[in-house]
Every structure is written in C-alpha cells, then in structure tokens.
Amino acid sequence: MKWPNTYLFIAISLISVFLYLLTSHALNLDKVFVLSLSEQLTSEQVQKILFIRKKWQWVQYAFIPLFFGIKISIVAFLLDIGCLFHNKEIPYRQLFRIVLLSEFIFLLAPILKLCWFYFFQSNFTLEDLQYFYPLSLGNIIDHKTVASWLVYPLQVVNVFEVAYFLFLSIQIDKAIGSTTEEGLNIAGCSYGIGLLLWVVSVMFLTLNMS
C-alpha cells in the first residue's frame, strides 16, 4: 500500500511532536531549563520565563509541521531545478514525495539523542543538550575548543545527512530510470549547493553576532 503524501506528512509531523514530548518528559527538560537559568537569573525571573514557555508551548508544536512544509517544499524545488539543468523531468509532486520520505531518516537523530542522555549521560546541562548531535563531527570535536561559527557546520557533517543525500540520489535515479548514478549529480548540484549556501549563511550570521 502506497501512502499519499498527505498521510506521510501528517505521520512525520506527529512522530516529531511525540519525540519532542517524550524527550521533554524522559529527560525532565523543565528541570534542566530551570537549573541552567538559575545561574544567571533570580528565582522569580526563572519562574516567569518557565510560565511563559509553558503557556506558548503549543506554538512549538504548530511550528513542527510548518517547518517540515517549508523545508520539504524548498528541497523539492531545488531538485526540480537540478532536473531542469540535467534535462530530466520529474513531476514536482513526485519530488515532494521523495524529499518527504527522505525526511524520515532525520527522525533517527532525536531518538539516538534521547537514548544517549537517558542511558549514558544522565547528568547533563542545557548546553550539552544544545550542542549534541548524534554521529556528527560536532561530537568528535569539543565545541568549547572551536570558534562559535564552526559549531553548526560541524553538526551538519553527520551520518544522517549523508544517508539523506544518498537516499535522495537513489530515488531520483529510480524516478528517471537511470542506472548511471545520475541522481548523485542532480542531488549534488541542487540540494548539495543549497545546503552549502545555507551553512555558509548561518556561519556568516553567527560570526557577525558573536
């Protein structure tokens, strides 16, 4: 049975919300949040921030499907441009589905992150949580020893990103009936360049804000 794009989109959004709630409960993030802020703010200020955070928490849940919708649409558009440059035709709806299926790969990252802090590093800070990205260069190199603008690109270089790129390439090859790994070229000149520009932009903003 082949699920429609709408069902897949709802599924990935609901799974993401569930993982967020599970992580928040299992790791007791409210307590971690309070302990982190208590070093800089008074008890009253911390409680006020915590109240506002809980009051507007629904915005985070609403942002999840919005984030997926924007990201998937942009990546599908980039792949569409890549296909155009290579004189290949894949309907945008099919490209959207390819990207949507690929996004499920990234769901493994929060699962591994939850397992790591629940089973192996139960004593952690908010900073540890923020800078940790499973199976990335960012975990091999201590973020305290590198410039702040290098932290994000080190996190982006991870196993999930590689798997995502390869899955996109394979699915594009299947869509165009190619056996020459042309999907790698299409994904590379579209998504690859788009990702590179995004990372450079984040590095530039971080550098200017630091």
C-alpha positions as CSV (number, residue, x, y, z in Angstrom):
1,M,0.0,0.0,0.0
2,K,1.4,3.4,-1.0
3,W,0.5,6.1,1.4
4,P,-0.5,9.5,-0.1
5,N,1.8,12.5,0.6
6,T,-0.7,14.0,3.0
7,Y,-0.7,10.9,5.2
8,L,3.1,10.8,5.2
9,F,3.3,14.5,6.1
10,I,0.9,14.0,9.0
11,A,2.8,10.9,10.1
12,I,6.2,12.6,10.2
13,S,4.8,15.7,12.0
14,L,3.0,13.6,14.6
15,I,6.1,11.4,15.2
16,S,8.2,14.6,15.6
17,V,5.8,16.0,18.2
18,F,5.7,12.7,20.0
19,L,9.5,12.5,20.1
20,Y,9.7,16.1,21.4
21,L,7.2,15.3,24.2
22,L,8.9,12.0,25.0
23,T,12.3,13.7,25.2
24,S,10.9,16.5,27.4
25,H,9.3,14.1,29.8
26,A,12.0,11.4,29.9
27,L,14.9,13.9,30.3
28,N,12.9,16.3,32.6
29,L,13.8,19.3,30.5
30,D,11.9,21.7,32.6
31,K,14.3,21.0,35.5
32,V,17.3,21.3,33.2
33,F,16.0,24.5,31.9
34,V,15.4,25.9,35.4
35,L,18.9,24.9,36.6
36,S,20.5,26.5,33.6
37,L,18.7,29.8,34.0
38,S,19.1,29.9,37.8
39,E,22.8,30.6,37.3
40,Q,22.0,33.9,35.6
41,L,18.6,35.0,36.8
42,T,16.6,35.2,40.1
43,S,14.1,32.6,41.1
44,E,11.2,34.9,40.2
45,Q,12.5,35.6,36.8
46,V,13.1,31.9,36.1
47,Q,9.5,31.0,37.1
48,K,8.2,33.8,35.0
49,I,10.1,32.6,31.9
50,L,9.0,29.0,32.7
51,F,5.4,30.1,32.8
52,I,5.6,31.9,29.5
53,R,7.4,28.9,28.0
54,K,4.6,26.5,29.0
55,K,1.9,29.0,28.0
56,W,3.2,29.3,24.5
57,Q,4.5,25.7,24.1
58,W,1.7,25.0,21.6
59,V,3.5,27.3,19.2
60,Q,6.4,24.8,19.1
61,Y,4.0,22.0,18.2
62,A,2.4,24.2,15.5
63,F,5.8,25.1,14.1
64,I,6.9,21.5,13.5
65,P,4.5,20.8,10.5
66,L,5.2,24.4,9.3
67,F,9.0,23.7,9.4
68,F,8.6,20.4,7.5
69,G,6.3,22.0,4.9
70,I,8.8,24.8,4.2
71,K,11.9,22.6,4.2
72,I,10.4,19.9,2.0
73,S,9.0,22.4,-0.5
74,I,12.3,24.2,-0.8
75,V,14.4,21.0,-1.2
76,A,11.9,19.6,-3.8
77,F,12.1,23.0,-5.7
78,L,15.9,22.8,-5.7
79,L,15.7,19.2,-7.0
80,D,13.3,20.4,-9.7
81,I,15.9,23.0,-10.8
82,G,18.6,20.3,-10.8
83,C,16.4,18.1,-13.0
84,L,15.9,21.0,-15.4
85,F,19.6,21.6,-15.7
86,H,20.1,17.9,-16.5
87,N,17.2,17.8,-19.0
88,K,15.2,15.4,-16.8
89,E,11.6,15.6,-16.0
90,I,10.1,14.5,-12.6
91,P,6.8,15.9,-11.5
92,Y,7.1,18.3,-8.6
93,R,4.6,16.2,-6.6
94,Q,6.9,13.1,-7.0
95,L,9.9,15.2,-6.0
96,F,8.0,16.4,-2.9
97,R,7.3,12.7,-2.0
98,I,10.9,11.8,-2.5
99,V,12.0,14.5,-0.1
100,L,9.2,13.7,2.3
101,L,10.3,10.0,2.5
102,S,13.9,11.1,2.9
103,E,13.0,13.3,6.0
104,F,12.1,10.2,8.0
105,I,15.9,9.5,8.1
106,F,16.4,12.5,10.3
107,L,13.9,11.2,12.9
108,L,16.7,8.8,14.0
109,A,18.7,11.7,15.3
110,P,16.4,12.7,18.2
111,I,15.8,9.1,19.0
112,L,19.6,8.5,19.4
113,K,19.9,11.8,21.3
114,L,17.2,10.7,23.8
115,C,18.9,7.4,24.3
116,W,22.3,8.9,24.8
117,F,21.2,11.4,27.5
118,Y,18.8,8.9,29.2
119,F,21.1,5.9,29.3
120,F,24.7,7.2,29.0
121,Q,24.9,10.8,30.1
122,S,22.1,11.3,32.6
123,N,24.0,14.2,34.3
124,F,23.9,16.9,31.6
125,T,23.3,20.6,31.2
126,L,21.2,22.6,28.7
127,E,24.4,23.5,26.8
128,D,25.2,19.8,26.5
129,L,21.8,19.1,25.0
130,Q,22.1,22.1,22.6
131,Y,25.5,21.2,21.2
132,F,25.0,17.4,21.0
133,Y,24.1,16.0,17.5
134,P,24.4,12.2,17.2
135,L,27.1,10.8,14.8
136,S,28.4,14.2,13.7
137,L,31.8,15.8,13.6
138,G,30.5,18.1,16.3
139,N,30.6,15.3,18.8
140,I,34.2,14.3,17.9
141,I,35.5,17.8,18.3
142,D,34.7,19.6,21.6
143,H,32.6,22.7,20.8
144,K,34.5,24.6,23.5
145,T,37.7,24.3,21.6
146,V,36.4,25.7,18.3
147,A,35.0,29.1,17.2
148,S,31.2,29.5,17.6
149,W,30.7,30.0,13.9
150,L,32.2,26.5,13.3
151,V,29.8,24.6,15.6
152,Y,26.9,24.4,13.2
153,P,28.8,23.2,10.1
154,L,30.5,20.5,12.3
155,Q,27.0,19.4,13.3
156,V,25.8,19.3,9.7
157,V,28.5,16.9,8.8
158,N,26.8,13.8,10.1
159,V,25.8,10.2,9.1
160,F,22.1,11.2,8.7
161,E,22.9,14.0,6.3
162,V,25.0,11.5,4.2
163,A,22.2,8.9,4.3
164,Y,19.6,11.6,3.4
165,F,21.7,12.7,0.3
166,L,22.2,9.1,-0.9
167,F,18.5,8.3,-0.4
168,L,17.6,11.4,-2.5
169,S,20.0,10.3,-5.2
170,I,18.8,6.7,-5.3
171,Q,15.1,7.8,-5.5
172,I,15.9,10.3,-8.3
173,D,17.7,7.6,-10.2
174,K,14.6,5.3,-9.9
175,A,12.3,8.2,-11.0
176,I,14.2,8.9,-14.2
177,G,15.1,5.2,-14.8
178,S,18.8,5.9,-14.6
179,T,21.4,3.2,-13.9
180,T,24.4,5.6,-14.2
181,E,24.0,7.3,-10.8
182,E,22.8,10.5,-12.4
183,G,20.8,11.1,-9.3
184,L,24.0,11.9,-7.4
185,N,24.8,14.7,-9.9
186,I,21.2,16.1,-9.7
187,A,21.1,16.0,-5.9
188,G,24.6,17.4,-5.7
189,C,24.1,20.4,-8.0
190,S,20.8,21.3,-6.4
191,Y,20.4,20.1,-2.8
192,G,24.1,20.0,-2.2
193,I,24.7,23.6,-3.3
194,G,21.6,24.7,-1.4
195,L,22.8,23.1,1.8
196,L,26.3,24.7,1.3
197,L,24.8,28.1,0.9
198,W,22.6,27.7,3.9
199,V,25.5,26.6,6.1
200,V,27.7,29.5,4.9
201,S,24.8,31.9,5.7
202,V,24.5,30.5,9.2
203,M,28.2,30.8,9.7
204,F,28.2,34.4,8.5
205,L,25.3,35.3,10.8
206,T,27.0,33.6,13.8
207,L,30.3,35.3,13.1
208,N,28.6,38.7,12.9
209,M,26.6,38.2,16.1
210,S,29.5,36.9,18.2
